């Protein structure tokens, strides 16, 4: 994802719509902490998911960026694969994904 980072604040999250899509949360040095998605069962879409993240990361300065995408699950899995290929592991906030089968990217 190449979008610009924004600070994870109540005002910035409130400006989001209720669309489906994916998001990344990062620390102040732009190291990705979690990759997530707002799907059909997400209350208030991206805004709702990031309001939850705002509560979870309230004790530290964090950044976020979003991508509106109706194919959110495919894009979510793609971002997990890219992160795994680049860093050798999933973001700390996605540790629960360890049992999930994640494809591998290869240079062909």
C-alpha positions in Angstrom: 0.0 0.0 0.0 1.5 3.4 -1.0 -1.0 5.8 0.5 0.2 8.5 2.9 0.1 7.8 6.7 -2.2 9.8 8.9 -2.0 10.0 12.7 -4.5 7.6 14.4 -6.7 10.2 16.1 -10.4 10.4 16.8 -10.8 13.3 14.3 -9.0 11.5 11.5 -11.0 8.3 12.0 -14.3 10.2 12.3 -13.6 11.7 8.8 -13.6 8.2 7.3 -16.7 6.7 5.7 -18.3 3.4 6.3 -16.8 1.7 3.2 -15.3 -1.7 3.0 -11.6 -2.0 2.6 -8.3 -2.7 4.2 -6.1 -0.7 6.6 -2.6 -0.7 8.1 -1.6 0.6 11.5 2.0 1.5 12.1 4.2 3.0 14.8 5.7 6.5 14.6 8.6 5.2 12.4 6.1 3.7 9.9 6.8 0.1 10.9 3.6 -1.8 10.3 2.0 -3.2 13.5 -1.1 -4.6 12.1 -2.9 -5.2 8.8 -6.7 -5.4 9.0 -9.9 -5.2 7.0 -13.4 -3.9 7.2 -15.7 -6.5 5.7 -19.4 -7.0 5.4 -19.8 -7.7 9.1 -17.9 -4.7 10.2 -20.1 -2.2 11.9 -19.5 1.2 10.2 -16.9 -0.2 7.9 -13.3 1.2 8.0 -14.4 3.9 10.5 -15.7 1.3 12.9 -12.6 -0.9 12.7 -10.3 2.0 13.2 -12.3 3.2 16.2 -11.6 -0.2 17.7 -7.9 0.2 16.8 -7.9 3.7 18.3 -8.9 2.2 21.7 -6.4 -0.7 21.4 -3.5 1.6 20.6 -4.5 4.6 22.8 -1.3 4.5 24.9 1.0 5.1 22.0 1.4 7.3 19.0 0.3 5.4 15.9 -0.4 6.0 12.2 -2.8 4.5 9.8 -3.7 4.3 6.1 -6.7 2.9 4.4 -7.6 1.6 0.9 -11.3 1.3 -0.1 -11.7 -2.0 -1.8 -14.7 -4.3 -2.3 -12.3 -7.2 -2.8 -11.0 -6.6 0.8 -10.2 -10.2 1.7 -8.0 -10.8 -1.4 -6.2 -7.5 -0.8 -5.8 -8.3 2.9 -4.2 -11.6 2.2 -2.0 -10.0 -0.5 -0.7 -7.5 2.0 0.0 -10.2 4.6 2.0 -12.1 2.0 3.9 -9.1 1.0 4.8 -8.3 4.6 5.8 -11.9 5.2 8.0 -11.8 2.1 9.6 -8.5 3.1 10.1 -9.1 6.8 10.0 -12.9 7.3 7.1 -12.7 9.7 3.6 -11.2 10.1 3.1 -7.9 11.9 2.9 -8.3 15.7 -0.8 -7.4 15.6 -1.5 -10.2 13.2 0.2 -12.9 15.3 -3.3 -14.6 15.6 -3.0 -15.3 11.9 -0.2 -17.8 12.5 -2.4 -20.8 12.1 -3.9 -19.4 8.9 -2.5 -20.6 5.5 -0.9 -17.6 3.9 0.4 -17.9 0.4 4.0 -17.2 -0.5 5.3 -14.7 -3.0 8.1 -15.9 -5.3 10.3 -14.2 -7.8 9.7 -15.8 -11.1 
